[in-house]
Amino acid sequence: MLPLVALVGRPNVGKSTLFNALTRSRDALVHDQPGVTRDRNYGVCRLREPHFVVVDTGGIAGEEEGLAGATARQARAAAEEADLVLFIVDGREGASGLDDDILRWLRKTARPTLLVINKIDGIDENAARAEFARYGFNDVLAISAAHRQGVDDLVDEVLERLPEEGEAPMLDDDPSRMRIAFVGRPNVGKSTLVNRVLGEERMIASDVPGTTRDSIAVDMERDGRQYRLVDTAGLRRKSRVDEAVEKFSIVKTLQAIEQCQVAVLMLDAGEGVTDQDATVLGAILDAGRAFVVAINKWDGLTTYQREQAEALLSRKLGFVDWAEAVRISAKHGSGLRELFRAIHRAHASAAREFGTSELNRALEIAYETNPPPSIRGHVSKLRFVHPGGTNPPTFIVHGTRLKVLPDSYTRYLENFFRKRFKLVGTPVRFVFKEGENPYEGKKNVLSERQVAKKRRLIRHVKRNK
């Protein structure tokens, strides 16, 4: 295991910017607005050997209630498990009373701490060091994370202070690990569900919509299988997105959908399927990802409310009836076993590999059972089919006059293949390719002998009239 370095400080001192510089990534959201980062975000610094894990934390604002208090608890948890704490301060604004409070708490934890003065670009570095001299650190590093000034010296100093081994949680590159993204509109219980599955308060869960702003990935093992859970920010319609931070959060969520293998679409059982839920579902279908519908807060409904919710779901989600819907309670943990079983079935269907012979047999049966309709006197011919990829299953059909094949027949083929091969929870895509006519655009030039024969034939016809 790798050693762990925690980035701790008050809001808006550049912790996320430094995290991105150390990990050579853009995994952490960066914005001038204070309090953008809330959950712990882990990454690996590979700038030098040996490597180490970096955890980005939210700013400690000195409050113990609400979101600020939850963010502070996440930061403190990261510092207490770290092998080294980087205490980040703002060189432009100087020392503040909040910095003093954080330092007093860090000294109580007795964790090895290194003072890092950020944002020294454009200011007097010696004056910045003098401002924080009263903190009593023997070694102080002055950097500019935004311009990568002093970052290499910081890495060298960190490696000198770290132990050779650590117990840091880190993301591995195991391709067999199933990637699951929990998506939905704001405040449907995504973070609560991830916390319940992990068995710890790993994500900040709150009744305030938009609590989660970044996409946080966590590796776990359950019943002998490896998973990577990704908690995402809630998606809303573009017309309702105003803040720049929320726009970045939406981009991260869409990236998580693209990179996952199974998406868990979470709905609020008490509110049914809303327009925002349809927006999230559209993003999943556009990405072609397998998904499972998780209807949360089911335990809080009466019998009549459950009947109404079932009728609404059947009406609103009828066009994706091939996706399984599981009733759960993220707060109490009911329905989790059924949820993971549905996830496994969706993943198995999306990753299934097909043989060309079985696909052509299915196409032959589908064609004989229901041939394509005649369009302007022409009927499409489906010659053969072969597999074109997985996640989602893609089938490439070759034939003639496929450009006039109606969409209704494409849907018929999708439903036929899905039923024949028992594909659940995954979209099915068909790609139609027509064979090129080798004589298209070529003029048939007659030889001299053919021209003479044609003239004799014309004369013969005229004589017999």
C-alpha positions as CSV (number, residue, x, y, z in Angstrom):
1,M,0.0,0.0,0.0
2,L,1.1,3.6,-0.7
3,P,1.5,6.3,1.9
4,L,-1.1,9.0,2.1
5,V,-0.8,12.8,2.0
6,A,-3.7,15.0,3.0
7,L,-4.3,18.5,1.8
8,V,-5.9,20.5,4.6
9,G,-6.7,24.2,4.9
10,R,-9.5,26.8,5.0
11,P,-11.7,27.3,1.9
12,N,-10.3,28.7,-1.3
13,V,-6.6,28.4,-0.6
14,G,-5.9,26.2,-3.6
15,K,-6.0,22.7,-2.3
16,S,-7.9,21.3,-5.4
17,T,-5.5,23.2,-7.7
18,L,-2.5,21.6,-5.9
19,F,-4.3,18.2,-6.1
20,N,-4.6,18.4,-9.8
21,A,-1.0,19.6,-10.2
22,L,0.3,16.6,-8.1
23,T,-1.8,14.0,-9.8
24,R,-1.4,15.5,-13.3
25,S,-5.2,15.4,-13.8
26,R,-8.4,17.4,-13.7
27,D,-10.2,15.2,-11.3
28,A,-10.9,17.9,-8.8
29,L,-13.2,20.8,-9.5
30,V,-11.4,24.2,-9.3
31,H,-13.2,27.5,-9.0
32,D,-12.8,30.9,-7.3
33,Q,-16.0,30.3,-5.4
34,P,-15.1,29.1,-1.8
35,G,-16.5,25.7,-0.7
36,V,-16.5,23.9,-4.1
37,T,-14.9,20.8,-2.7
38,R,-16.9,18.9,-0.1
39,D,-16.1,15.2,-0.3
40,R,-12.7,13.5,-0.1
41,N,-11.1,12.9,-3.4
42,Y,-8.2,10.5,-3.8
43,G,-5.5,10.4,-6.5
44,V,-2.0,9.1,-7.0
45,C,1.0,11.4,-7.4
46,R,3.4,9.8,-9.9
47,L,5.8,12.8,-10.4
48,R,8.6,11.0,-8.5
49,E,9.4,7.5,-7.3
50,P,8.1,6.2,-5.0
51,H,4.5,7.2,-5.7
52,F,2.1,8.3,-3.0
53,V,-1.6,8.9,-2.6
54,V,-3.0,12.5,-2.3
55,V,-6.4,13.2,-0.8
56,D,-8.1,16.5,-1.6
57,T,-10.4,17.8,1.1
58,G,-13.0,20.5,1.5
59,G,-12.1,23.8,3.3
60,I,-12.5,23.9,7.1
61,A,-14.7,26.9,7.7
62,G,-14.9,26.8,11.4
63,E,-18.6,25.7,11.5
64,E,-19.9,22.4,12.9
65,E,-23.4,22.4,11.6
66,G,-24.9,21.8,8.1
67,L,-22.8,21.3,5.0
68,A,-19.8,23.2,6.4
69,G,-19.7,20.9,9.4
70,A,-20.0,17.8,7.3
71,T,-17.2,19.1,5.0
72,A,-15.0,19.8,8.0
73,R,-15.6,16.3,9.4
74,Q,-14.5,14.8,6.0
75,A,-11.3,16.9,6.1
76,R,-10.5,15.9,9.6
77,A,-11.1,12.2,8.8
78,A,-8.6,12.5,5.9
79,A,-6.0,14.2,8.1
80,E,-6.3,11.6,10.9
81,E,-5.6,8.7,8.5
82,A,-2.8,10.5,6.6
83,D,0.9,9.8,7.0
84,L,1.7,13.5,6.2
85,V,-0.6,16.6,6.3
86,L,0.1,19.5,4.0
87,F,-1.3,22.6,5.8
88,I,-2.2,24.9,2.8
89,V,-2.4,28.7,3.5
90,D,-3.0,31.7,1.2
91,G,0.2,33.8,0.7
92,R,-1.8,36.7,-0.7
93,E,-4.3,37.0,2.1
94,G,-1.9,36.2,4.9
95,A,-2.6,34.4,8.2
96,S,-6.2,34.5,9.5
97,G,-7.9,33.4,12.7
98,L,-9.3,30.4,10.9
99,D,-5.8,29.3,9.9
100,D,-4.8,29.6,13.6
101,D,-7.8,27.3,14.6
102,I,-6.9,24.7,12.0
103,L,-3.3,24.7,13.1
104,R,-4.2,24.2,16.8
105,W,-6.4,21.2,15.8
106,L,-3.6,19.8,13.6
107,R,-1.2,19.9,16.5
108,K,-3.7,18.0,18.7
109,T,-3.8,15.2,16.1
110,A,0.0,14.8,16.3
111,R,0.2,14.0,12.6
112,P,3.4,15.1,10.8
113,T,2.6,18.4,9.2
114,L,4.2,20.6,6.6
115,L,3.3,24.2,6.0
116,V,2.8,25.1,2.4
117,I,2.2,28.8,1.4
118,N,0.3,28.9,-1.9
119,K,-0.4,31.7,-4.4
120,I,3.1,33.4,-4.1
121,D,3.1,34.3,-7.8
122,G,3.2,38.1,-8.1
123,I,4.0,38.8,-4.4
124,D,7.1,39.1,-2.3
125,E,8.0,35.5,-1.2
126,N,10.0,36.7,1.8
127,A,7.1,38.8,3.1
128,A,4.8,35.8,2.8
129,R,7.2,33.6,4.7
130,A,7.5,36.3,7.4
131,E,3.7,36.5,7.7
132,F,3.5,32.8,8.7
133,A,6.8,32.7,10.7
134,R,4.8,32.9,14.0
135,Y,3.4,29.4,13.3
136,G,6.8,28.0,14.3
137,F,7.5,25.6,11.4
138,N,11.2,24.9,10.7
139,D,10.6,24.1,7.0
140,V,8.2,26.2,5.0
141,L,7.5,25.7,1.3
142,A,6.3,28.5,-0.9
143,I,4.5,27.5,-4.1
144,S,2.1,28.6,-6.8
145,A,0.0,25.5,-7.6
146,A,-1.8,27.3,-10.5
147,H,1.6,27.9,-12.3
148,R,3.4,24.8,-10.9
149,Q,6.0,27.0,-9.3
150,G,7.7,25.1,-6.5
151,V,5.7,21.9,-7.0
152,D,8.7,19.8,-7.8
153,D,10.5,21.0,-4.6
154,L,7.3,20.2,-2.7
155,V,7.3,16.6,-4.0
156,D,10.9,16.1,-3.0
157,E,10.2,17.4,0.5
158,V,7.2,15.1,0.8
159,L,9.1,12.0,-0.2
160,E,11.7,12.7,2.4
161,R,9.1,12.7,5.1
162,L,6.9,9.8,4.0
163,P,7.3,6.2,5.2
164,E,8.0,3.6,2.6
165,E,4.7,1.8,3.2
166,G,1.2,3.1,4.0
167,E,-2.4,2.0,4.2
168,A,-3.9,4.6,1.8
169,P,-7.1,3.7,0.0
170,M,-6.4,3.9,-3.7
171,L,-8.0,3.2,-7.1
172,D,-6.4,0.3,-8.9
173,D,-6.4,-0.4,-12.7
174,D,-8.0,-3.9,-12.4
175,P,-10.0,-4.3,-15.7
176,S,-12.3,-6.9,-14.0
177,R,-13.6,-4.3,-11.5
178,M,-17.1,-3.4,-12.4
179,R,-17.7,0.4,-12.7
180,I,-21.0,1.5,-11.4
181,A,-22.2,5.2,-11.6
182,F,-25.0,6.4,-9.4
183,V,-26.8,9.1,-11.3
184,G,-30.0,11.1,-11.0
185,R,-31.4,14.5,-10.3
186,P,-30.4,16.3,-7.1
187,N,-31.6,15.1,-3.7
188,V,-32.7,11.6,-4.7
189,G,-30.3,9.8,-2.3
190,K,-27.3,8.9,-4.4
191,S,-24.7,9.7,-1.7
192,T,-26.8,8.1,1.0
193,L,-27.0,4.9,-1.1
194,V,-23.2,4.8,-1.7
195,N,-22.6,5.3,2.0
196,R,-25.0,2.5,2.8
197,V,-23.2,0.2,0.4
198,L,-19.8,1.1,1.7
199,G,-20.9,0.9,5.3
200,E,-19.4,4.2,6.3
201,E,-20.0,8.0,5.9
202,R,-17.7,8.3,2.9
203,M,-19.8,10.9,1.1
204,I,-21.6,13.9,2.5
205,A,-25.3,13.3,2.5
206,S,-27.7,16.1,3.1
207,D,-31.3,17.2,2.4
208,V,-29.9,20.3,0.6
209,P,-30.1,19.7,-3.2
210,G,-26.8,19.9,-5.0
211,T,-24.7,18.7,-2.0
212,T,-22.4,16.6,-4.2
213,R,-20.5,18.6,-6.7
214,D,-17.7,16.3,-7.9
215,S,-17.7,12.7,-9.1
216,I,-16.1,10.7,-6.4
217,A,-14.9,7.1,-7.1
218,V,-14.5,4.5,-4.4
219,D,-13.3,0.9,-4.8
220,M,-14.9,-1.8,-2.7
221,E,-15.4,-5.6,-2.5
222,R,-18.8,-7.2,-2.0
223,D,-19.5,-10.9,-1.9
224,G,-16.1,-11.7,-3.5
225,R,-16.5,-9.3,-6.4
226,Q,-14.7,-6.1,-7.1
227,Y,-16.5,-2.8,-7.7
228,R,-15.8,0.8,-8.4
229,L,-18.7,3.0,-7.2
230,V,-18.9,6.6,-8.6
231,D,-21.1,9.1,-6.7
232,T,-22.1,11.9,-9.1
233,A,-23.6,15.3,-8.9
234,G,-27.3,15.7,-9.6
235,L,-28.2,16.4,-13.2
236,R,-30.7,19.1,-14.1
237,R,-32.0,20.5,-17.4
238,K,-29.7,23.0,-19.0
239,S,-32.2,25.8,-18.7
240,R,-32.0,25.6,-14.9
241,V,-28.2,25.5,-14.7
242,D,-26.9,29.0,-13.9
243,E,-23.7,28.6,-11.8
244,A,-20.4,27.8,-13.4
245,V,-19.6,25.3,-10.7
246,E,-22.8,23.4,-11.5
247,K,-21.9,23.3,-15.2
248,F,-18.5,21.7,-14.3
249,S,-20.3,19.2,-12.1
250,I,-22.6,18.2,-14.9
251,V,-19.6,17.7,-17.2
252,K,-18.0,15.4,-14.6
253,T,-21.3,13.5,-14.2
254,L,-21.6,13.0,-18.0
255,Q,-18.0,11.7,-18.1
256,A,-18.8,9.3,-15.3
257,I,-21.7,7.9,-17.3
258,E,-19.5,7.5,-20.4
259,Q,-16.9,5.7,-18.4
260,C,-19.1,3.4,-16.3
261,Q,-20.3,-0.1,-17.2
262,V,-23.6,0.1,-15.4
263,A,-25.5,3.2,-14.4
264,V,-27.9,3.2,-11.5
265,L,-30.7,5.7,-12.2
266,M,-32.1,6.8,-8.9
267,L,-35.7,8.0,-8.6
268,D,-37.7,9.5,-5.7
269,A,-40.6,7.2,-5.1
270,G,-42.7,10.0,-3.6
271,E,-42.2,12.3,-6.6
272,G,-42.4,9.8,-9.5
273,V,-40.7,10.3,-12.8
274,T,-40.1,14.0,-13.4
275,D,-38.7,15.9,-16.4
276,Q,-35.3,16.1,-14.7
277,D,-35.3,12.3,-14.4
278,A,-36.1,12.1,-18.2
279,T,-33.0,14.3,-18.8
280,V,-30.8,11.9,-16.8
281,L,-32.3,8.9,-18.6
282,G,-31.6,10.6,-21.9
283,A,-27.9,11.0,-21.0
284,I,-27.7,7.3,-20.2
285,L,-29.3,6.2,-23.4
286,D,-27.2,8.6,-25.5
287,A,-24.1,7.0,-23.9
288,G,-25.5,3.5,-24.6
289,R,-24.9,2.3,-21.1
290,A,-26.6,-0.5,-19.3
291,F,-28.6,0.7,-16.4
292,V,-30.9,-0.2,-13.5
293,V,-33.7,1.9,-12.1
294,A,-33.5,2.3,-8.3
295,I,-36.7,3.7,-6.8
296,N,-35.6,5.1,-3.5
297,K,-37.6,6.0,-0.4
298,W,-40.0,3.2,-1.2
299,D,-40.4,2.4,2.6
300,G,-42.0,5.8,3.3
301,L,-45.0,5.2,1.0
302,T,-48.4,3.9,2.0
303,T,-50.1,1.0,0.0
304,Y,-52.2,3.5,-2.0
305,Q,-49.1,5.7,-2.8
306,R,-47.2,2.6,-3.9
307,E,-50.0,1.6,-6.3
308,Q,-50.0,5.1,-7.7
309,A,-46.2,5.1,-8.1
310,E,-46.3,1.8,-9.9
311,A,-48.9,3.0,-12.4
312,L,-46.9,6.2,-13.0
313,L,-43.6,4.3,-13.5
314,S,-45.3,1.9,-15.9
315,R,-46.7,4.8,-17.9
316,K,-43.6,7.0,-17.9
317,L,-40.9,4.3,-18.4
318,G,-42.8,2.0,-20.7
319,F,-40.4,2.7,-23.6
320,V,-37.5,1.2,-21.5
321,D,-39.4,-1.7,-20.1
322,W,-36.3,-3.8,-20.8
323,A,-34.6,-2.2,-17.8
324,E,-35.2,-3.6,-14.3
325,A,-36.7,-1.4,-11.6
326,V,-35.8,-2.2,-8.0
327,R,-37.5,-0.7,-4.9
328,I,-35.0,0.3,-2.3
329,S,-34.4,2.4,0.8
330,A,-31.0,3.9,0.8
331,K,-31.4,5.1,4.3
332,H,-32.3,1.7,5.8
333,G,-30.5,-0.5,3.3
334,S,-33.5,-2.5,2.1
335,G,-33.5,-3.9,-1.4
336,L,-29.7,-3.7,-1.8
337,R,-29.3,-7.4,-2.6
338,E,-31.9,-7.2,-5.3
339,L,-30.3,-4.1,-6.7
340,F,-26.9,-5.7,-7.1
341,R,-28.4,-8.8,-8.7
342,A,-30.1,-6.5,-11.2
343,I,-26.8,-4.7,-11.8
344,H,-25.1,-8.1,-12.4
345,R,-27.7,-9.1,-15.0
346,A,-27.5,-5.8,-16.8
347,H,-23.7,-6.0,-16.9
348,A,-23.7,-9.6,-18.1
349,S,-26.1,-8.6,-20.9
350,A,-24.1,-5.6,-22.0
351,A,-20.8,-7.5,-22.0
352,R,-22.1,-10.6,-23.7
353,E,-20.2,-11.7,-26.8
354,F,-22.1,-13.3,-29.7
355,G,-21.2,-15.7,-32.4
356,T,-21.9,-14.8,-36.0
357,S,-23.8,-18.1,-36.7
358,E,-26.3,-17.6,-33.8
359,L,-26.9,-14.0,-34.9
360,N,-27.6,-15.0,-38.5
361,R,-30.0,-17.7,-37.3
362,A,-31.9,-15.1,-35.3
363,L,-31.9,-12.6,-38.2
364,E,-33.3,-15.3,-40.5
365,I,-36.1,-16.2,-38.1
366,A,-36.9,-12.5,-37.5
367,Y,-37.0,-11.9,-41.3
368,E,-39.2,-14.8,-42.0
369,T,-41.6,-14.1,-39.1
370,N,-42.1,-10.4,-40.1
371,P,-40.5,-9.3,-43.4
372,P,-39.8,-5.6,-43.9
373,P,-42.6,-3.6,-45.5
374,S,-42.6,-2.5,-49.1
375,I,-41.5,1.2,-49.5
376,R,-42.3,2.7,-52.9
377,G,-42.3,-0.7,-54.5
378,H,-39.0,-1.7,-53.0
379,V,-38.4,-4.2,-50.2
380,S,-35.3,-4.1,-48.0
381,K,-33.1,-7.3,-48.1
382,L,-31.3,-8.3,-44.9
383,R,-28.4,-10.5,-46.1
384,F,-26.4,-11.3,-43.0
385,V,-25.4,-9.9,-39.6
386,H,-22.2,-10.0,-37.4
387,P,-21.3,-8.6,-34.0
388,G,-20.0,-5.1,-33.8
389,G,-19.1,-4.6,-30.2
390,T,-20.2,-4.8,-26.6
391,N,-21.5,-2.4,-23.9
392,P,-23.9,-1.9,-25.6
393,P,-24.3,-5.0,-27.8
394,T,-24.0,-3.8,-31.4
395,F,-25.0,-5.8,-34.4
396,I,-24.0,-4.9,-38.0
397,V,-26.5,-5.9,-40.6
398,H,-25.6,-6.0,-44.3
399,G,-28.1,-5.9,-47.1
400,T,-29.7,-3.9,-49.9
401,R,-32.1,-1.0,-49.8
402,L,-31.5,-0.5,-46.1
403,K,-31.8,3.2,-46.3
404,V,-35.6,2.9,-46.7
405,L,-35.9,0.5,-43.8
406,P,-38.4,2.2,-41.4
407,D,-37.6,2.9,-37.8
408,S,-40.5,0.6,-36.7
409,Y,-38.7,-2.4,-38.2
410,T,-35.5,-1.5,-36.4
411,R,-37.4,-1.4,-33.1
412,Y,-38.9,-4.8,-34.1
413,L,-35.4,-6.2,-34.6
414,E,-34.2,-4.8,-31.3
415,N,-37.1,-6.3,-29.4
416,F,-36.7,-9.6,-31.2
417,F,-33.0,-9.9,-30.4
418,R,-33.4,-8.8,-26.9
419,K,-36.1,-11.4,-26.2
420,R,-34.3,-14.2,-28.1
421,F,-31.0,-13.7,-26.2
422,K,-32.6,-12.6,-22.9
423,L,-30.9,-9.2,-22.8
424,V,-32.0,-7.1,-19.9
425,G,-31.0,-3.7,-18.7
426,T,-29.0,-2.8,-21.8
427,P,-29.7,-0.9,-25.0
428,V,-29.3,-2.8,-28.3
429,R,-27.9,-1.0,-31.3
430,F,-28.2,-2.0,-35.0
431,V,-25.9,-0.6,-37.7
432,F,-27.1,-1.1,-41.3
433,K,-24.6,-1.2,-44.2
434,E,-25.5,-1.5,-47.8
435,G,-23.2,-3.2,-50.3
436,E,-21.8,-0.9,-52.9
437,N,-22.9,-1.4,-56.5
438,P,-19.6,-2.0,-58.4
439,Y,-21.1,-0.6,-61.7
440,E,-22.5,2.6,-60.2
441,G,-21.3,5.6,-62.1
442,K,-19.7,3.5,-64.9
443,K,-20.9,3.8,-68.5
444,N,-21.2,0.6,-70.5
445,V,-19.2,1.5,-73.7
446,L,-19.9,-0.9,-76.6
447,S,-17.2,-2.4,-78.7
448,E,-17.2,-1.9,-82.5
449,R,-18.5,-5.4,-83.0
450,Q,-21.4,-4.8,-80.6
451,V,-22.2,-1.5,-82.4
452,A,-22.3,-3.3,-85.7
453,K,-24.5,-6.0,-84.3
454,K,-26.9,-3.4,-82.8
455,R,-27.2,-1.7,-86.2
456,R,-28.0,-4.9,-88.0
457,L,-30.7,-5.7,-85.4
458,I,-32.3,-2.3,-85.9
459,R,-32.3,-2.7,-89.7
460,H,-33.9,-6.2,-89.3
461,V,-36.6,-4.9,-87.1
462,K,-37.4,-2.0,-89.5
463,R,-37.7,-4.4,-92.5
464,N,-40.2,-6.7,-90.7
465,K,-42.5,-3.8,-89.9
